[in-house]
Amino acid sequence: MDFGLSEEQQQLKESARAFLSGECAGAFVRKIMATDDGYPRELYAQIAKLGWSGLVVPEKFGGAGLGMLEMAMILEEGGYAAMPGPFLFSSVLAASALKLGGSEQLNSKWLTALAEGRAIGTVAVVESAGSIDPVDIAAVATKDGAGWRLNGTKMFVPYANVADFIVVAAKDNAGEILLFVVDTKSPGVTIRLLKNLDLTRRVSSVELKGTPAERLGGGTDLFAKLIDVAAIAIAADSLGGTERALEMAVEYSKVREQFGKPIGSFQALKHAAAEIVADLEPARAMLWYAAYAQDTGAADASRTAAMAKARLCDIYSRGTDRAVLMHGGIGFTWEHDMHLWFKRARFNESCFGSPAYHRERVAILGAY
């Protein structure tokens, strides 16, 4: 049995690294951080030409029809580069929700536009409680003739400020969690940009007042699958970010001198780097298997997705902590790029469920 990547997957990963190293360097990331909307349109036009926007979109809607494992390769490199913009939330989460539950008409409209880079989507789950637990979702979906209308306020919605549509989680009268697609130009939609620690990601509040919406099929099962996809996507971003933090710390320790010798020769720093590596390498296999399980519909797909999210977000936060300390005083400054990954780790930790929440999911899913 082959536990590694295929030749095509490895080539995809290498080409993504080469592209982003040239087009998404630290100076570019900082430039986008300074903009009002945080959306690098020219970069995303190139991404669409490369086919990344439609990587998981079925071929009949203009995409490549590939799976979560291939997408994990792209997301890992996006995390490595701290790539700004809505890619993870649009081309992964919104696209997956439509692929799994959208009607032919809805997918022809939005998936095709996503694949071609003509539209941006996002996902709105969290509300004032800051939780993805269905118990904490209070937005209400009401049947209105042949359609639906939504009422409620969603918080921390990624890139709602530039999105063309939003996949919204809401409860019907029976209390079941359903997913709906809302056009951001629809009446009753109010979007307010919020302040955020990680400026490579932008979040907004979205208020819905009698807003017309189109329902996705699948109900609670579709919502659970969306959480699984989100868990794997954020885990992949975290893997790439941890790799970059480790590389930066090791490189710095080779050139920074103390007492006439490189600080990397000191045992304390060697141990810190070794601990990051010891965390990182087993987690890589965990992520790849979780993505593979998602693609193949394995019985443990949900459990492994939760494991990957919990483990890799823990590793990312712990790894960037150590990397900052290995840099010494300069690691705490705005001028050094290390803080980009440090802040991204904090965002990923809370995005779509904390490590504690997903560890609880692992325990619950393992009981059945």
C-alpha positions in Angstrom: 0.0 0.0 0.0 1.3 3.5 -1.0 1.0 6.0 1.8 2.6 8.8 -0.1 1.3 11.3 -2.7 0.9 10.4 -6.3 3.2 12.0 -8.9 0.4 14.3 -10.0 -0.4 15.4 -6.4 3.3 16.1 -5.7 3.6 18.1 -8.9 0.5 20.1 -7.9 2.1 20.8 -4.5 5.4 21.8 -6.0 3.8 24.1 -8.7 1.7 25.8 -6.0 4.9 26.4 -3.9 6.7 27.9 -6.9 3.8 30.1 -7.9 3.1 31.5 -4.4 6.8 32.1 -3.6 6.9 34.4 -6.6 3.5 36.0 -6.4 2.7 36.0 -2.7 5.9 37.0 -0.9 5.9 38.7 2.5 5.9 42.2 1.0 2.8 41.4 -1.1 1.0 40.0 1.9 1.7 43.1 3.9 0.5 45.3 1.0 -2.9 43.4 1.0 -3.1 43.6 4.7 -3.0 47.4 4.4 -6.0 47.5 2.0 -9.6 48.1 3.1 -11.1 44.8 1.9 -8.1 42.4 2.1 -8.9 40.9 -1.3 -6.0 40.6 -3.8 -8.0 40.6 -7.0 -5.0 40.3 -9.4 -3.6 37.3 -7.5 -7.0 35.7 -7.6 -7.4 36.2 -11.3 -4.1 34.3 -11.8 -5.4 31.6 -9.4 -8.5 31.2 -11.5 -6.4 30.7 -14.6 -4.4 28.0 -12.8 -7.6 26.2 -12.2 -7.4 26.3 -8.4 -10.8 28.1 -8.0 -12.6 25.2 -9.5 -10.4 22.4 -8.2 -13.2 20.6 -6.4 -15.9 21.8 -8.7 -17.4 18.9 -10.9 -16.2 19.0 -14.5 -19.7 19.6 -15.9 -19.7 23.0 -14.1 -16.3 24.0 -15.4 -14.1 22.6 -12.7 -11.3 20.1 -12.4 -13.4 17.6 -10.5 -10.6 16.7 -8.1 -10.9 15.8 -4.4 -10.1 17.1 -0.9 -6.6 15.5 -0.9 -5.6 17.6 -4.0 -7.1 20.7 -2.4 -5.2 20.0 0.8 -2.0 20.3 -1.2 -3.0 23.8 -2.4 -4.2 24.8 1.1 -1.0 23.7 2.7 1.0 25.9 0.3 -1.5 28.8 0.9 -0.8 28.4 4.7 3.0 28.3 4.0 2.7 31.6 2.2 0.1 33.1 4.5 -1.9 33.8 1.4 -4.6 36.4 2.0 -8.1 36.4 0.6 -11.2 34.2 0.5 -9.8 31.1 -1.2 -10.4 28.7 1.6 -13.9 29.9 2.3 -15.0 30.4 -1.3 -13.3 27.7 -3.5 -13.3 25.1 -0.7 -16.2 25.5 1.7 -18.8 27.3 -0.4 -17.9 25.2 -3.4 -18.2 22.0 -1.4 -21.5 22.9 0.1 -22.9 23.6 -3.4 -21.4 20.4 -4.8 -22.9 18.3 -2.1 -26.3 19.9 -1.8 -27.0 22.3 -4.6 -29.6 21.9 -7.3 -28.6 21.7 -11.0 -29.9 25.3 -11.5 -28.1 26.7 -8.4 -24.8 25.0 -9.3 -25.0 26.1 -12.9 -25.2 29.7 -11.6 -22.7 29.7 -8.8 -20.3 26.8 -9.2 -19.6 27.7 -12.8 -18.9 31.3 -11.7 -16.7 30.1 -8.9 -14.7 27.9 -11.2 -14.1 30.7 -13.7 -13.2 33.2 -11.0 -16.2 35.4 -11.6 -17.8 35.0 -8.1 -16.7 34.7 -4.5 -18.6 32.7 -1.9 -18.4 32.3 1.8 -20.0 30.4 4.7 -21.9 31.8 7.7 -22.3 29.5 10.7 -21.2 31.2 13.9 -23.4 33.6 15.8 -23.1 35.7 19.0 -22.1 32.6 21.0 -19.0 32.1 18.8 -19.8 28.4 18.4 -20.4 26.0 15.5 -22.5 23.8 17.8 -26.0 23.4 16.3 -27.4 24.2 19.7 -26.0 27.7 19.4 -27.4 28.5 16.0 -30.4 30.8 16.3 -31.0 32.1 12.8 -34.5 31.1 11.6 -35.6 29.9 8.2 -39.2 30.3 7.4 -41.0 28.8 4.4 -42.4 31.4 2.1 -44.5 29.8 -0.6 -42.1 27.9 -2.9 -39.1 29.6 -1.3 -37.5 30.5 2.1 -36.7 33.6 4.1 -34.0 34.0 6.7 -33.8 36.1 9.9 -30.9 36.3 12.2 -27.4 37.7 12.6 -24.2 35.8 11.7 -20.8 36.8 13.2 -17.2 36.5 12.0 -18.3 35.6 8.4 -15.1 35.4 6.4 -14.9 37.8 3.5 -18.6 38.6 3.4 -17.5 42.1 2.5 -16.5 40.9 -1.0 -18.7 37.8 -1.4 -21.3 37.5 -4.1 -23.2 34.8 -2.2 -23.2 33.3 1.3 -24.0 29.7 2.4 -26.0 30.3 5.6 -26.8 27.7 8.4 -30.2 28.3 9.9 -32.9 26.3 11.7 -36.4 25.6 10.4 -39.5 25.4 12.5 -38.7 21.8 13.5 -35.3 22.9 14.8 -33.4 21.1 12.0 -30.2 22.7 10.8 -30.4 23.5 7.1 -28.1 25.3 4.7 -29.2 28.1 2.4 -27.6 30.2 -0.4 -28.1 33.9 -0.1 -27.2 36.4 -2.8 -25.5 39.3 -1.0 -27.4 41.7 -3.2 -30.8 40.4 -1.9 -33.0 42.7 0.2 -32.6 42.4 3.9 -28.8 41.7 3.9 -26.6 44.1 5.9 -22.8 43.4 6.0 -20.5 45.2 8.5 -16.7 44.6 8.4 -15.3 43.7 11.8 -11.9 44.3 13.3 -9.7 41.2 13.4 -6.3 40.2 14.9 -5.2 38.4 11.7 -5.2 41.0 8.8 -4.6 38.2 6.2 -8.2 37.2 6.9 -11.2 39.6 7.0 -14.5 38.9 8.8 -17.9 40.6 8.9 -21.2 40.5 10.7 -24.1 39.6 8.4 -27.6 40.6 9.4 -30.5 38.9 7.6 -34.0 40.4 7.8 -36.6 38.5 5.8 -33.9 37.7 3.3 -34.9 35.4 0.4 -32.8 32.3 0.2 -32.5 29.0 -1.7 -32.2 25.8 0.2 -29.5 23.3 -0.3 -30.5 19.6 0.0 -29.2 17.4 2.8 -30.2 19.1 6.0 -28.2 18.2 9.2 -26.1 15.7 7.3 -24.9 18.4 4.8 -24.1 20.7 7.7 -22.0 17.9 9.3 -20.1 17.3 6.0 -19.4 21.0 5.7 -17.9 21.1 9.2 -15.7 18.1 8.2 -14.5 19.9 5.0 -13.8 23.0 7.0 -11.8 21.0 9.6 -9.6 19.5 7.0 -9.1 22.8 5.1 -8.0 24.7 8.2 -5.8 21.8 9.3 -4.1 21.9 5.9 -3.5 25.7 6.1 -2.1 25.1 9.7 0.3 22.4 8.4 1.8 24.8 5.9 2.0 27.6 8.3 3.8 25.5 10.9 6.3 24.4 8.3 7.0 28.0 7.4 7.4 29.1 11.0 9.8 26.3 11.6 11.9 27.2 8.5 12.1 30.8 9.5 13.1 30.0 13.0 15.8 27.6 11.9 17.2 30.0 9.3 17.3 32.8 11.9 19.1 30.6 14.4 21.8 29.9 11.9 22.7 33.6 11.3 22.0 35.2 14.7 25.0 35.0 16.9 25.4 35.2 20.7 28.6 34.8 22.7 30.5 34.5 19.4 28.5 31.5 18.0 25.2 31.0 16.1 22.3 30.6 18.6 21.2 27.5 16.7 24.2 25.7 18.4 22.6 26.1 21.8 20.8 23.1 23.1 17.6 24.9 24.2 17.0 26.1 20.6 17.8 22.7 19.1 15.2 21.2 21.4 12.6 23.8 20.5 13.1 23.1 16.8 13.1 19.3 17.3 9.8 19.5 19.3 8.1 21.3 16.4 9.4 18.7 13.9 8.3 15.9 16.2 4.8 17.4 16.3 4.7 18.2 12.6 5.6 15.0 10.8 3.0 12.6 12.3 0.3 15.3 11.8 1.1 15.4 8.1 0.1 11.8 7.6 -3.0 12.4 9.8 -4.1 15.3 7.5 -3.5 13.3 4.3 -5.5 10.4 5.6 -8.3 12.6 6.7 -8.5 14.2 3.3 -8.4 10.8 1.6 -11.2 9.5 3.9 -13.3 12.5 3.0 -12.8 11.7 -0.7 -13.6 8.0 -0.4 -16.5 8.3 2.1 -14.7 6.1 4.6 -16.5 5.2 7.8 -14.1 7.3 9.9 -14.2 10.4 7.7 -15.8 12.7 10.2 -13.7 11.4 13.1 -10.4 11.8 11.3 -11.4 15.3 10.1 -12.0 16.3 13.7 -8.7 14.7 14.8 -6.8 16.6 12.1 -8.3 20.0 13.0 -7.7 19.6 16.7 -4.2 18.3 16.4 -2.9 20.6 13.7 -4.4 23.8 15.2 -2.7 22.9 18.5 0.6 22.3 16.7 0.3 25.5 14.8 -0.2 27.6 17.9 2.5 25.8 19.9 4.9 25.9 16.9 4.5 29.6 16.3 5.0 30.3 20.0 8.3 28.5 19.9 9.3 30.1 16.6 8.7 33.5 18.0 10.8 32.7 21.1 13.6 31.3 18.9 13.7 34.7 17.1 14.2 36.5 20.4 13.1 40.2 20.7 12.8 40.7 16.9 10.1 38.0 16.8 7.7 40.2 18.7 8.0 43.2 16.3 5.7 44.3 13.6 8.6 44.7 11.2 9.4 41.0 11.2 7.1 38.7 9.2 6.9 36.1 12.0 3.8 37.7 13.4 1.9 36.9 10.3 1.9 33.2 11.0 1.6 33.7 14.8 -1.7 35.6 14.3 -2.9 33.2 11.6 -2.4 30.3 14.1 -4.7 32.1 16.5 -7.4 32.6 13.8 -7.2 29.0 12.7 -7.5 27.8 16.3 -10.9 29.3 16.7 -12.2 29.1 13.2 -14.9 26.4 12.7 -14.5 25.0 16.1 -11.7 25.0 18.7 -9.4 22.1 19.3 -11.3 21.3 22.5 -14.6 21.2 20.5 -13.2 18.8 17.9 -11.6 16.6 20.5 -15.0 16.2 22.0 -16.3 15.3 18.5 -13.6 12.7 18.2 -14.8 11.2 21.5 -18.4 11.2 20.5 -17.8 9.8 17.1 -15.5 7.1 18.5 -18.3 5.9 20.7 -20.4 4.7 17.7 
